[in-house]
Amino acid sequence: MKLNEMELQTIRHLIMANDTTSCKMSAYAQQAQTPEIRQYFEKAAQTATDAKNELMGFLK
């Protein structure tokens, strides 16, 4: 499937946003005081990483 320039830009933007989200959630997890909050942020970070990886598949 061939993507047009606007679609490519949108995918790149979403990849960057998910990468940023993953980094922030990981940082928040490291600062969490309780295991429940740490787990919540770790799961959010993993979800963002998974979404980023899925989007990167469109660029191959």
C-alpha distance matrix in Angstrom:
0.0 3.8 6.4 9.8 13.0 14.4 11.6 11.9 15.6 15.7 14.0 16.5 19.2 18.7 18.7 21.9 23.4 22.9 24.3 27.3 27.9 27.9 30.4 32.6 32.7 33.7 36.4 37.7 37.8 40.0 42.3 42.6 46.1 45.6 43.5 42.0 40.7 39.5 37.6 36.0 34.7 33.6 31.5 30.1 29.2 27.5 25.5 24.3 23.5 21.5 19.5 19.0 17.9 15.4 13.9 14.0 11.7 8.8 10.1 10.1
3.8 0.0 3.8 6.6 9.7 11.7 9.7 9.7 13.3 14.1 13.1 15.0 17.9 18.1 18.2 21.0 22.7 22.8 24.1 26.7 27.7 28.1 30.3 32.4 33.0 34.0 36.4 37.8 38.3 40.3 42.5 43.1 46.7 46.4 44.6 43.2 41.6 40.4 38.7 37.1 35.5 34.5 32.8 31.0 29.9 28.6 26.7 25.0 24.3 22.8 20.5 19.5 18.8 16.8 14.5 14.3 12.9 9.6 9.7 10.5
6.4 3.8 0.0 3.8 6.6 8.1 5.9 6.3 9.8 10.5 9.9 12.0 14.5 14.9 15.4 18.0 19.6 20.1 21.5 23.9 24.9 25.7 27.8 29.6 30.4 31.7 33.9 35.2 36.0 38.0 40.0 40.6 44.3 44.1 42.5 41.0 39.2 38.2 36.7 34.9 33.1 32.5 30.8 28.7 27.7 26.8 24.7 22.7 22.4 21.3 18.6 17.4 17.5 15.5 12.7 12.9 12.4 8.7 8.7 10.9
9.8 6.6 3.8 0.0 3.8 5.6 5.4 6.3 8.8 10.1 10.8 12.4 14.4 15.6 16.6 18.6 20.1 21.3 22.6 24.5 25.8 27.0 28.9 30.5 31.6 33.1 34.9 36.2 37.4 39.4 41.1 41.9 45.6 45.6 44.3 42.8 40.7 39.8 38.6 36.6 34.6 34.3 32.8 30.4 29.4 29.0 26.8 24.5 24.4 23.7 20.8 19.4 20.0 18.4 15.1 15.4 15.6 11.9 11.4 13.9
13.0 9.7 6.6 3.8 0.0 3.8 5.5 5.1 6.2 8.6 9.9 10.5 12.2 14.3 15.3 16.6 18.3 20.0 21.0 22.6 24.3 25.7 27.1 28.7 30.1 31.6 33.2 34.6 36.0 37.8 39.4 40.4 44.2 44.6 43.5 42.1 39.8 38.8 38.0 35.9 33.7 33.5 32.4 29.7 28.5 28.5 26.6 23.8 23.8 23.7 20.7 18.9 19.9 18.9 15.3 15.3 16.3 12.9 11.7 14.6
14.4 11.7 8.1 5.6 3.8 0.0 3.8 5.4 5.1 6.2 8.6 9.9 10.5 12.3 14.2 15.4 16.4 18.3 19.9 21.1 22.4 24.3 25.9 27.0 28.4 30.2 31.7 32.8 34.4 36.4 37.7 38.6 42.3 42.6 41.7 40.0 37.6 37.0 36.2 33.9 31.7 31.9 30.7 27.8 26.9 27.2 25.0 22.2 22.8 22.7 19.4 17.9 19.6 18.3 14.7 15.5 16.8 13.4 13.0 16.4
11.6 9.7 5.9 5.4 5.5 3.8 0.0 3.8 5.4 5.1 6.2 8.6 9.8 10.5 12.2 14.3 15.2 16.4 18.3 19.9 20.9 22.4 24.4 25.7 26.7 28.5 30.3 31.3 32.5 34.7 36.3 36.9 40.6 40.6 39.4 37.8 35.6 34.9 33.8 31.6 29.7 29.6 28.1 25.4 24.7 24.5 22.2 19.7 20.2 19.7 16.4 15.2 16.6 14.9 11.4 12.6 13.5 10.0 10.3 13.7
11.9 9.7 6.3 6.3 5.1 5.4 3.8 0.0 3.8 5.4 5.1 6.1 8.5 9.9 10.5 12.3 14.2 15.3 16.4 18.4 19.9 21.0 22.6 24.4 25.6 27.0 28.8 30.2 31.4 33.2 35.0 35.9 39.6 39.9 38.7 37.3 35.1 34.0 33.1 31.2 29.0 28.6 27.4 24.9 23.6 23.4 21.6 18.9 18.7 18.6 15.7 13.8 14.9 14.0 10.3 10.4 11.8 8.7 7.7 11.3
15.6 13.3 9.8 8.8 6.2 5.1 5.4 3.8 0.0 3.8 5.5 5.1 6.1 8.6 9.8 10.6 12.2 14.2 15.3 16.5 18.3 19.9 21.2 22.6 24.2 25.8 27.2 28.5 30.1 31.9 33.3 34.4 38.2 38.7 37.8 36.5 34.0 33.0 32.5 30.4 27.9 28.0 27.1 24.2 22.9 23.4 21.6 18.5 18.8 19.3 16.2 14.1 16.0 15.6 11.8 12.1 14.4 11.8 10.6 14.3
15.7 14.1 10.5 10.1 8.6 6.2 5.1 5.4 3.8 0.0 3.8 5.4 5.0 6.2 8.6 9.9 10.5 12.3 14.2 15.3 16.3 18.2 20.0 21.0 22.3 24.2 25.8 26.7 28.2 30.4 31.7 32.5 36.1 36.4 35.5 33.9 31.5 30.8 30.1 27.7 25.6 25.9 24.6 21.7 20.9 21.3 19.1 16.2 17.1 17.3 13.9 12.5 14.8 13.9 10.2 11.7 13.8 11.3 11.3 15.1
14.0 13.1 9.9 10.8 9.9 8.6 6.2 5.1 5.5 3.8 0.0 3.8 5.4 5.1 6.1 8.6 9.8 10.5 12.2 14.2 15.2 16.3 18.4 19.9 20.8 22.4 24.4 25.5 26.6 28.7 30.4 31.1 34.8 34.9 33.7 32.2 30.1 29.1 28.1 26.1 23.9 23.7 22.4 19.8 18.7 18.7 16.7 13.9 14.2 14.2 11.0 9.3 11.2 10.3 6.6 7.9 10.1 8.0 8.2 11.9
16.5 15.0 12.0 12.4 10.5 9.9 8.6 6.1 5.1 5.4 3.8 0.0 3.8 5.4 5.0 6.2 8.6 9.9 10.5 12.3 14.2 15.3 16.6 18.4 19.9 21.2 22.7 24.3 25.6 27.3 29.0 30.2 33.9 34.4 33.4 32.3 29.9 28.6 28.0 26.2 23.7 23.4 22.7 20.0 18.4 18.7 17.4 14.1 14.0 14.8 12.2 9.5 11.5 11.9 8.3 8.2 11.3 9.9 8.7 12.4
19.2 17.9 14.5 14.4 12.2 10.5 9.8 8.5 6.1 5.0 5.4 3.8 0.0 3.8 5.4 5.2 6.2 8.7 9.9 10.6 12.3 14.2 15.5 16.6 18.2 20.0 21.3 22.5 24.2 26.0 27.3 28.4 32.1 32.8 32.0 30.8 28.1 27.2 26.9 24.7 22.1 22.4 21.8 18.7 17.4 18.4 16.9 13.4 14.2 15.4 12.4 10.3 13.2 13.6 10.2 11.1 14.2 12.9 12.3 16.0
18.7 18.1 14.9 15.6 14.3 12.3 10.5 9.9 8.6 6.2 5.1 5.4 3.8 0.0 3.8 5.4 5.0 6.1 8.5 9.8 10.4 12.1 14.2 15.2 16.2 18.1 19.9 20.8 22.1 24.3 25.8 26.4 30.1 30.4 29.4 27.9 25.5 24.7 24.0 21.8 19.5 19.7 18.7 15.6 14.7 15.4 13.4 10.2 11.3 12.2 8.9 7.5 10.7 10.7 7.7 9.6 12.6 11.7 12.1 15.5
18.7 18.2 15.4 16.6 15.3 14.2 12.2 10.5 9.8 8.6 6.1 5.0 5.4 3.8 0.0 3.8 5.5 5.2 6.1 8.6 9.9 10.5 12.4 14.3 15.3 16.5 18.5 19.9 20.9 22.8 24.7 25.6 29.3 29.6 28.4 27.4 25.1 23.7 23.0 21.3 18.8 18.4 17.7 15.1 13.4 13.7 12.5 9.1 9.0 10.3 7.9 5.0 8.0 9.1 6.4 7.1 10.6 10.6 10.5 13.5
21.9 21.0 18.0 18.6 16.6 15.4 14.3 12.3 10.6 9.9 8.6 6.2 5.2 5.4 3.8 0.0 3.8 5.5 5.0 6.1 8.5 9.8 10.6 12.3 14.2 15.4 16.6 18.3 19.9 21.4 22.9 24.3 28.1 28.9 28.1 27.2 24.6 23.2 23.1 21.4 18.4 18.4 18.4 15.5 13.5 14.7 14.1 10.3 10.5 12.8 10.8 7.9 10.9 12.6 10.2 10.4 14.0 14.1 13.3 16.3
23.4 22.7 19.6 20.1 18.3 16.4 15.2 14.2 12.2 10.5 9.8 8.6 6.2 5.0 5.5 3.8 0.0 3.8 5.4 5.1 6.1 8.6 10.0 10.6 12.1 14.2 15.4 16.4 18.1 20.1 21.3 22.3 26.0 26.6 26.1 24.9 22.1 21.2 21.1 19.0 16.2 16.8 16.5 13.2 11.9 13.7 12.5 8.7 10.3 12.5 10.1 8.4 12.1 13.3 11.2 12.4 15.8 15.8 15.8 18.9
22.9 22.8 20.1 21.3 20.0 18.3 16.4 15.3 14.2 12.3 10.5 9.9 8.7 6.1 5.2 5.5 3.8 0.0 3.8 5.4 5.0 6.0 8.6 9.8 10.3 12.1 14.2 15.1 16.1 18.3 20.0 20.6 24.3 24.6 23.6 22.4 20.0 18.8 18.3 16.4 13.8 13.8 13.3 10.3 8.8 10.0 8.8 5.1 6.6 8.8 6.8 5.6 9.2 10.6 9.5 10.9 14.0 14.7 15.2 17.9
24.3 24.1 21.5 22.6 21.0 19.9 18.3 16.4 15.3 14.2 12.2 10.5 9.9 8.5 6.1 5.0 5.4 3.8 0.0 3.8 5.4 5.1 6.3 8.7 10.0 10.7 12.5 14.3 15.3 16.8 18.8 20.0 23.8 24.4 23.4 22.8 20.3 18.6 18.5 17.2 14.1 13.6 14.0 11.5 8.9 10.3 10.5 6.8 6.5 9.8 9.0 6.5 9.4 12.0 11.0 11.2 14.6 15.8 15.5 17.8
27.3 26.7 23.9 24.5 22.6 21.1 19.9 18.4 16.5 15.3 14.2 12.3 10.6 9.8 8.6 6.1 5.1 5.4 3.8 0.0 3.8 5.4 5.2 6.2 8.6 9.9 10.7 12.3 14.2 15.6 16.9 18.4 22.1 23.2 22.8 22.2 19.2 17.8 18.4 16.8 13.4 13.8 14.7 11.8 9.5 12.0 12.2 8.7 9.5 12.8 11.9 10.0 13.1 15.4 14.2 14.7 18.2 19.0 18.7 21.3
27.9 27.7 24.9 25.8 24.3 22.4 20.9 19.9 18.3 16.3 15.2 14.2 12.3 10.4 9.9 8.5 6.1 5.0 5.4 3.8 0.0 3.8 5.5 5.2 6.0 8.5 9.8 10.4 12.1 14.3 15.4 16.2 19.9 20.6 20.0 19.0 16.2 15.1 15.4 13.4 10.3 11.2 11.6 8.3 6.8 9.8 9.5 6.4 8.4 11.5 10.6 9.9 13.2 15.0 14.3 15.6 18.7 19.6 20.0 22.6
27.9 28.1 25.7 27.0 25.7 24.3 22.4 21.0 19.9 18.2 16.3 15.3 14.2 12.1 10.5 9.8 8.6 6.0 5.1 5.4 3.8 0.0 3.8 5.5 5.2 6.1 8.6 9.9 10.4 12.4 14.4 15.2 18.9 19.4 18.3 17.7 15.3 13.5 13.5 12.3 9.0 8.7 9.5 7.2 4.2 6.8 7.9 5.3 5.9 9.4 9.8 9.0 11.5 13.9 14.1 14.8 17.7 19.3 19.7 21.7
30.4 30.3 27.8 28.9 27.1 25.9 24.4 22.6 21.2 20.0 18.4 16.6 15.5 14.2 12.4 10.6 10.0 8.6 6.3 5.2 5.5 3.8 0.0 3.8 5.5 5.2 6.2 8.7 9.9 10.8 12.7 14.4 18.1 19.3 18.6 18.7 15.9 13.8 14.7 14.0 10.3 10.1 12.1 10.1 7.0 9.8 11.5 9.0 9.0 12.7 13.3 11.8 14.1 16.9 16.8 16.9 20.1 21.8 21.6 23.5
32.6 32.4 29.6 30.5 28.7 27.0 25.7 24.4 22.6 21.0 19.9 18.4 16.6 15.2 14.3 12.3 10.6 9.8 8.7 6.2 5.2 5.5 3.8 0.0 3.8 5.4 5.1 6.2 8.6 10.0 10.8 12.3 16.0 17.4 17.4 17.2 13.9 12.5 14.0 12.6 8.9 10.1 12.1 9.6 7.7 11.3 12.5 10.2 11.4 14.9 14.9 14.1 16.9 19.2 18.9 19.6 22.8 24.1 24.2 26.4
32.7 33.0 30.4 31.6 30.1 28.4 26.7 25.6 24.2 22.3 20.8 19.9 18.2 16.2 15.3 14.2 12.1 10.3 10.0 8.6 6.0 5.2 5.5 3.8 0.0 3.8 5.4 5.0 6.1 8.7 9.9 10.3 14.1 14.7 14.3 13.7 10.7 9.3 10.3 8.9 5.2 6.6 8.5 6.3 5.0 8.8 10.0 8.8 10.4 13.3 13.9 14.0 16.4 18.5 18.9 19.9 22.6 24.3 24.8 26.8
33.7 34.0 31.7 33.1 31.6 30.2 28.5 27.0 25.8 24.2 22.4 21.2 20.0 18.1 16.5 15.4 14.2 12.1 10.7 9.9 8.5 6.1 5.2 5.4 3.8 0.0 3.8 5.4 5.0 6.3 8.8 9.9 13.5 14.4 13.5 14.0 11.5 8.8 10.0 10.1 6.5 6.0 9.1 8.3 5.7 8.7 11.2 10.3 10.5 13.7 15.1 14.7 16.5 19.1 19.8 20.2 22.9 25.0 25.3 26.9
36.4 36.4 33.9 34.9 33.2 31.7 30.3 28.8 27.2 25.8 24.4 22.7 21.3 19.9 18.5 16.6 15.4 14.2 12.5 10.7 9.8 8.6 6.2 5.1 5.4 3.8 0.0 3.8 5.4 5.2 6.5 8.8 12.4 14.2 14.3 15.1 12.1 9.8 12.2 12.1 8.5 9.1 12.4 11.3 9.2 12.4 14.6 13.4 13.8 17.2 18.2 17.5 19.6 22.3 22.6 22.9 25.9 27.7 27.7 29.5
37.7 37.8 35.2 36.2 34.6 32.8 31.3 30.2 28.5 26.7 25.5 24.3 22.5 20.8 19.9 18.3 16.4 15.1 14.3 12.3 10.4 9.9 8.7 6.2 5.0 5.4 3.8 0.0 3.8 5.4 5.1 6.2 9.9 11.5 12.1 12.3 9.0 7.6 10.3 9.7 6.5 8.5 11.4 10.2 9.5 12.9 14.5 13.8 15.1 18.0 18.9 18.8 21.1 23.4 23.8 24.7 27.4 29.2 29.6 31.5
37.8 38.3 36.0 37.4 36.0 34.4 32.5 31.4 30.1 28.2 26.6 25.6 24.2 22.1 20.9 19.9 18.1 16.1 15.3 14.2 12.1 10.4 9.9 8.6 6.1 5.0 5.4 3.8 0.0 3.8 5.4 5.1 8.7 9.4 9.1 9.8 7.1 4.5 7.1 7.7 5.0 5.8 9.3 9.4 8.7 11.3 13.6 13.7 14.5 17.1 18.6 18.9 20.6 22.9 23.9 24.7 27.1 29.3 29.9 31.4
40.0 40.3 38.0 39.4 37.8 36.4 34.7 33.2 31.9 30.4 28.7 27.3 26.0 24.3 22.8 21.4 20.1 18.3 16.8 15.6 14.3 12.4 10.8 10.0 8.7 6.3 5.2 5.4 3.8 0.0 3.8 5.6 8.5 10.3 10.3 12.2 9.9 6.9 10.0 11.3 8.8 8.8 12.5 12.8 11.4 13.8 16.6 16.4 16.6 19.5 21.2 21.0 22.5 25.1 26.1 26.4 29.0 31.3 31.5 32.9
42.3 42.5 40.0 41.1 39.4 37.7 36.3 35.0 33.3 31.7 30.4 29.0 27.3 25.8 24.7 22.9 21.3 20.0 18.8 16.9 15.4 14.4 12.7 10.8 9.9 8.8 6.5 5.1 5.4 3.8 0.0 3.8 6.4 9.2 10.7 12.2 9.5 7.8 11.5 12.1 9.9 11.2 14.6 14.4 13.6 16.5 18.8 18.4 19.2 22.1 23.4 23.4 25.3 27.7 28.4 29.0 31.7 33.7 33.9 35.6
42.6 43.1 40.6 41.9 40.4 38.6 36.9 35.9 34.4 32.5 31.1 30.2 28.4 26.4 25.6 24.3 22.3 20.6 20.0 18.4 16.2 15.2 14.4 12.3 10.3 9.9 8.8 6.2 5.1 5.6 3.8 0.0 3.8 5.7 7.4 8.6 6.0 5.1 8.9 9.6 8.4 10.1 13.1 13.3 13.5 16.1 18.0 18.3 19.5 21.9 23.3 23.8 25.7 27.8 28.8 29.7 32.2 34.2 34.8 36.5
46.1 46.7 44.3 45.6 44.2 42.3 40.6 39.6 38.2 36.1 34.8 33.9 32.1 30.1 29.3 28.1 26.0 24.3 23.8 22.1 19.9 18.9 18.1 16.0 14.1 13.5 12.4 9.9 8.7 8.5 6.4 3.8 0.0 3.8 6.9 8.7 7.2 7.3 10.7 11.8 11.6 13.1 15.8 16.5 17.0 19.3 21.2 21.9 23.0 25.2 26.7 27.4 29.1 31.2 32.3 33.3 35.6 37.7 38.5 40.1
45.6 46.4 44.1 45.6 44.6 42.6 40.6 39.9 38.7 36.4 34.9 34.4 32.8 30.4 29.6 28.9 26.6 24.6 24.4 23.2 20.6 19.4 19.3 17.4 14.7 14.4 14.2 11.5 9.4 10.3 9.2 5.7 3.8 0.0 3.8 5.5 5.5 6.2 8.6 10.1 11.0 12.3 14.3 15.7 16.7 18.4 20.2 21.5 22.7 24.4 26.1 27.2 28.7 30.5 32.0 33.2 35.2 37.3 38.4 39.8
43.5 44.6 42.5 44.3 43.5 41.7 39.4 38.7 37.8 35.5 33.7 33.4 32.0 29.4 28.4 28.1 26.1 23.6 23.4 22.8 20.0 18.3 18.6 17.4 14.3 13.5 14.3 12.1 9.1 10.3 10.7 7.4 6.9 3.8 0.0 3.8 5.5 5.0 6.0 8.5 10.0 10.2 12.0 14.1 15.1 16.2 18.1 19.9 20.7 22.1 24.1 25.5 26.6 28.2 30.1 31.2 32.9 35.3 36.5 37.7
42.0 43.2 41.0 42.8 42.1 40.0 37.8 37.3 36.5 33.9 32.2 32.3 30.8 27.9 27.4 27.2 24.9 22.4 22.8 22.2 19.0 17.7 18.7 17.2 13.7 14.0 15.1 12.3 9.8 12.2 12.2 8.6 8.7 5.5 3.8 0.0 3.8 5.4 5.1 6.2 8.8 9.9 10.6 12.4 14.3 15.4 16.5 18.6 20.0 21.0 22.7 24.5 25.8 27.0 28.8 30.3 31.9 34.1 35.6 37.0
40.7 41.6 39.2 40.7 39.8 37.6 35.6 35.1 34.0 31.5 30.1 29.9 28.1 25.5 25.1 24.6 22.1 20.0 20.3 19.2 16.2 15.3 15.9 13.9 10.7 11.5 12.1 9.0 7.1 9.9 9.5 6.0 7.2 5.5 5.5 3.8 0.0 3.8 5.4 5.0 6.4 8.6 9.9 10.7 12.4 14.3 15.4 16.7 18.5 20.0 21.3 22.7 24.5 25.9 27.2 28.8 30.7 32.7 33.9 35.6
39.5 40.4 38.2 39.8 38.8 37.0 34.9 34.0 33.0 30.8 29.1 28.6 27.2 24.7 23.7 23.2 21.2 18.8 18.6 17.8 15.1 13.5 13.8 12.5 9.3 8.8 9.8 7.6 4.5 6.9 7.8 5.1 7.3 6.2 5.0 5.4 3.8 0.0 3.8 5.4 5.4 6.1 8.6 9.9 10.5 12.3 14.2 15.5 16.5 18.3 20.0 21.1 22.5 24.3 25.9 27.0 29.0 31.2 32.2 33.6
37.6 38.7 36.7 38.6 38.0 36.2 33.8 33.1 32.5 30.1 28.1 28.0 26.9 24.0 23.0 23.1 21.1 18.3 18.5 18.4 15.4 13.5 14.7 14.0 10.3 10.0 12.2 10.3 7.1 10.0 11.5 8.9 10.7 8.6 6.0 5.1 5.4 3.8 0.0 3.8 5.5 5.0 6.0 8.5 9.8 10.4 12.1 14.2 15.2 16.2 18.3 19.8 20.9 22.3 24.3 25.6 27.1 29.5 30.9 32.1
36.0 37.1 34.9 36.6 35.9 33.9 31.6 31.2 30.4 27.7 26.1 26.2 24.7 21.8 21.3 21.4 19.0 16.4 17.2 16.8 13.4 12.3 14.0 12.6 8.9 10.1 12.1 9.7 7.7 11.3 12.1 9.6 11.8 10.1 8.5 6.2 5.0 5.4 3.8 0.0 3.8 5.5 5.3 6.3 8.7 10.0 10.6 12.5 14.4 15.4 16.7 18.5 20.1 21.2 22.8 24.5 26.2 28.1 29.7 31.3
34.7 35.5 33.1 34.6 33.7 31.7 29.7 29.0 27.9 25.6 23.9 23.7 22.1 19.5 18.8 18.4 16.2 13.8 14.1 13.4 10.3 9.0 10.3 8.9 5.2 6.5 8.5 6.5 5.0 8.8 9.9 8.4 11.6 11.0 10.0 8.8 6.4 5.4 5.5 3.8 0.0 3.8 5.4 4.9 6.1 8.6 9.7 10.5 12.2 14.1 15.3 16.4 18.3 19.9 21.1 22.5 24.6 26.5 27.7 29.4
33.6 34.5 32.5 34.3 33.5 31.9 29.6 28.6 28.0 25.9 23.7 23.4 22.4 19.7 18.4 18.4 16.8 13.8 13.6 13.8 11.2 8.7 10.1 10.1 6.6 6.0 9.1 8.5 5.8 8.8 11.2 10.1 13.1 12.3 10.2 9.9 8.6 6.1 5.0 5.5 3.8 0.0 3.8 5.4 5.0 6.2 8.6 9.9 10.5 12.2 14.3 15.3 16.5 18.3 20.0 21.0 22.9 25.2 26.3 27.6
31.5 32.8 30.8 32.8 32.4 30.7 28.1 27.4 27.1 24.6 22.4 22.7 21.8 18.7 17.7 18.4 16.5 13.3 14.0 14.7 11.6 9.5 12.1 12.1 8.5 9.1 12.4 11.4 9.3 12.5 14.6 13.1 15.8 14.3 12.0 10.6 9.9 8.6 6.0 5.3 5.4 3.8 0.0 3.8 5.4 5.1 6.1 8.6 9.8 10.4 12.3 14.2 15.2 16.4 18.4 19.9 21.3 23.6 25.1 26.4
30.1 31.0 28.7 30.4 29.7 27.8 25.4 24.9 24.2 21.7 19.8 20.0 18.7 15.6 15.1 15.5 13.2 10.3 11.5 11.8 8.3 7.2 10.1 9.6 6.3 8.3 11.3 10.2 9.4 12.8 14.4 13.3 16.5 15.7 14.1 12.4 10.7 9.9 8.5 6.3 4.9 5.4 3.8 0.0 3.8 5.5 5.1 6.2 8.6 9.9 10.6 12.3 14.3 15.4 16.6 18.4 20.3 22.0 23.5 25.3
29.2 29.9 27.7 29.4 28.5 26.9 24.7 23.6 22.9 20.9 18.7 18.4 17.4 14.7 13.4 13.5 11.9 8.8 8.9 9.5 6.8 4.2 7.0 7.7 5.0 5.7 9.2 9.5 8.7 11.4 13.6 13.5 17.0 16.7 15.1 14.3 12.4 10.5 9.8 8.7 6.1 5.0 5.4 3.8 0.0 3.8 5.5 5.2 6.2 8.6 10.0 10.6 12.4 14.3 15.4 16.5 18.8 20.8 21.7 23.4
27.5 28.6 26.8 29.0 28.5 27.2 24.5 23.4 23.4 21.3 18.7 18.7 18.4 15.4 13.7 14.7 13.7 10.0 10.3 12.0 9.8 6.8 9.8 11.3 8.8 8.7 12.4 12.9 11.3 13.8 16.5 16.1 19.3 18.4 16.2 15.4 14.3 12.3 10.4 10.0 8.6 6.2 5.1 5.5 3.8 0.0 3.8 5.4 5.0 6.1 8.5 9.7 10.4 12.2 14.2 15.2 16.8 19.2 20.5 21.6
25.5 26.7 24.7 26.8 26.6 25.0 22.2 21.6 21.6 19.1 16.7 17.4 16.9 13.4 12.5 14.1 12.5 8.8 10.5 12.2 9.5 7.9 11.5 12.5 10.0 11.2 14.6 14.5 13.6 16.6 18.8 18.0 21.2 20.2 18.1 16.5 15.4 14.2 12.1 10.6 9.7 8.6 6.1 5.1 5.5 3.8 0.0 3.8 5.4 5.1 6.2 8.6 9.9 10.6 12.4 14.3 15.7 17.6 19.4 20.9
24.3 25.0 22.7 24.5 23.8 22.2 19.7 18.9 18.5 16.2 13.9 14.1 13.4 10.2 9.1 10.3 8.7 5.1 6.8 8.7 6.4 5.3 9.0 10.2 8.8 10.3 13.4 13.8 13.7 16.4 18.4 18.3 21.9 21.5 19.9 18.6 16.7 15.5 14.2 12.5 10.5 9.9 8.6 6.2 5.2 5.4 3.8 0.0 3.8 5.4 5.1 6.2 8.6 9.9 10.6 12.3 14.5 16.1 17.3 19.3
23.5 24.3 22.4 24.4 23.8 22.8 20.2 18.7 18.8 17.1 14.2 14.0 14.2 11.3 9.0 10.5 10.3 6.6 6.5 9.5 8.4 5.9 9.0 11.4 10.4 10.5 13.8 15.1 14.5 16.6 19.2 19.5 23.0 22.7 20.7 20.0 18.5 16.5 15.2 14.4 12.2 10.5 9.8 8.6 6.2 5.0 5.4 3.8 0.0 3.8 5.4 5.0 6.2 8.6 9.9 10.5 12.6 14.9 15.8 17.2
21.5 22.8 21.3 23.7 23.7 22.7 19.7 18.6 19.3 17.3 14.2 14.8 15.4 12.2 10.3 12.8 12.5 8.8 9.8 12.8 11.5 9.4 12.7 14.9 13.3 13.7 17.2 18.0 17.1 19.5 22.1 21.9 25.2 24.4 22.1 21.0 20.0 18.3 16.2 15.4 14.1 12.2 10.4 9.9 8.6 6.1 5.1 5.4 3.8 0.0 3.8 5.4 5.1 6.2 8.6 9.9 10.9 13.4 15.0 16.1
19.5 20.5 18.6 20.8 20.7 19.4 16.4 15.7 16.2 13.9 11.0 12.2 12.4 8.9 7.9 10.8 10.1 6.8 9.0 11.9 10.6 9.8 13.3 14.9 13.9 15.1 18.2 18.9 18.6 21.2 23.4 23.3 26.7 26.1 24.1 22.7 21.3 20.0 18.3 16.7 15.3 14.3 12.3 10.6 10.0 8.5 6.2 5.1 5.4 3.8 0.0 3.8 5.5 5.1 6.2 8.6 10.0 11.5 13.4 15.2
19.0 19.5 17.4 19.4 18.9 17.9 15.2 13.8 14.1 12.5 9.3 9.5 10.3 7.5 5.0 7.9 8.4 5.6 6.5 10.0 9.9 9.0 11.8 14.1 14.0 14.7 17.5 18.8 18.9 21.0 23.4 23.8 27.4 27.2 25.5 24.5 22.7 21.1 19.8 18.5 16.4 15.3 14.2 12.3 10.6 9.7 8.6 6.2 5.0 5.4 3.8 0.0 3.8 5.4 5.1 6.2 8.8 10.4 11.2 13.2
17.9 18.8 17.5 20.0 19.9 19.6 16.6 14.9 16.0 14.8 11.2 11.5 13.2 10.7 8.0 10.9 12.1 9.2 9.4 13.1 13.2 11.5 14.1 16.9 16.4 16.5 19.6 21.1 20.6 22.5 25.3 25.7 29.1 28.7 26.6 25.8 24.5 22.5 20.9 20.1 18.3 16.5 15.2 14.3 12.4 10.4 9.9 8.6 6.2 5.1 5.5 3.8 0.0 3.8 5.4 5.0 6.5 9.3 10.3 11.2
15.4 16.8 15.5 18.4 18.9 18.3 14.9 14.0 15.6 13.9 10.3 11.9 13.6 10.7 9.1 12.6 13.3 10.6 12.0 15.4 15.0 13.9 16.9 19.2 18.5 19.1 22.3 23.4 22.9 25.1 27.7 27.8 31.2 30.5 28.2 27.0 25.9 24.3 22.3 21.2 19.9 18.3 16.4 15.4 14.3 12.2 10.6 9.9 8.6 6.2 5.1 5.4 3.8 0.0 3.8 5.4 5.3 7.4 9.7 10.8
13.9 14.5 12.7 15.1 15.3 14.7 11.4 10.3 11.8 10.2 6.6 8.3 10.2 7.7 6.4 10.2 11.2 9.5 11.0 14.2 14.3 14.1 16.8 18.9 18.9 19.8 22.6 23.8 23.9 26.1 28.4 28.8 32.3 32.0 30.1 28.8 27.2 25.9 24.3 22.8 21.1 20.0 18.4 16.6 15.4 14.2 12.4 10.6 9.9 8.6 6.2 5.1 5.4 3.8 0.0 3.8 5.2 5.5 7.4 9.7
14.0 14.3 12.9 15.4 15.3 15.5 12.6 10.4 12.1 11.7 7.9 8.2 11.1 9.6 7.1 10.4 12.4 10.9 11.2 14.7 15.6 14.8 16.9 19.6 19.9 20.2 22.9 24.7 24.7 26.4 29.0 29.7 33.3 33.2 31.2 30.3 28.8 27.0 25.6 24.5 22.5 21.0 19.9 18.4 16.5 15.2 14.3 12.3 10.5 9.9 8.6 6.2 5.0 5.4 3.8 0.0 3.8 5.3 5.3 7.1
11.7 12.9 12.4 15.6 16.3 16.8 13.5 11.8 14.4 13.8 10.1 11.3 14.2 12.6 10.6 14.0 15.8 14.0 14.6 18.2 18.7 17.7 20.1 22.8 22.6 22.9 25.9 27.4 27.1 29.0 31.7 32.2 35.6 35.2 32.9 31.9 30.7 29.0 27.1 26.2 24.6 22.9 21.3 20.3 18.8 16.8 15.7 14.5 12.6 10.9 10.0 8.8 6.5 5.3 5.2 3.8 0.0 3.8 5.4 5.5
8.8 9.6 8.7 11.9 12.9 13.4 10.0 8.7 11.8 11.3 8.0 9.9 12.9 11.7 10.6 14.1 15.8 14.7 15.8 19.0 19.6 19.3 21.8 24.1 24.3 25.0 27.7 29.2 29.3 31.3 33.7 34.2 37.7 37.3 35.3 34.1 32.7 31.2 29.5 28.1 26.5 25.2 23.6 22.0 20.8 19.2 17.6 16.1 14.9 13.4 11.5 10.4 9.3 7.4 5.5 5.3 3.8 0.0 3.8 5.6
10.1 9.7 8.7 11.4 11.7 13.0 10.3 7.7 10.6 11.3 8.2 8.7 12.3 12.1 10.5 13.3 15.8 15.2 15.5 18.7 20.0 19.7 21.6 24.2 24.8 25.3 27.7 29.6 29.9 31.5 33.9 34.8 38.5 38.4 36.5 35.6 33.9 32.2 30.9 29.7 27.7 26.3 25.1 23.5 21.7 20.5 19.4 17.3 15.8 15.0 13.4 11.2 10.3 9.7 7.4 5.3 5.4 3.8 0.0 3.8
10.1 10.5 10.9 13.9 14.6 16.4 13.7 11.3 14.3 15.1 11.9 12.4 16.0 15.5 13.5 16.3 18.9 17.9 17.8 21.3 22.6 21.7 23.5 26.4 26.8 26.9 29.5 31.5 31.4 32.9 35.6 36.5 40.1 39.8 37.7 37.0 35.6 33.6 32.1 31.3 29.4 27.6 26.4 25.3 23.4 21.6 20.9 19.3 17.2 16.1 15.2 13.2 11.2 10.8 9.7 7.1 5.5 5.6 3.8 0.0
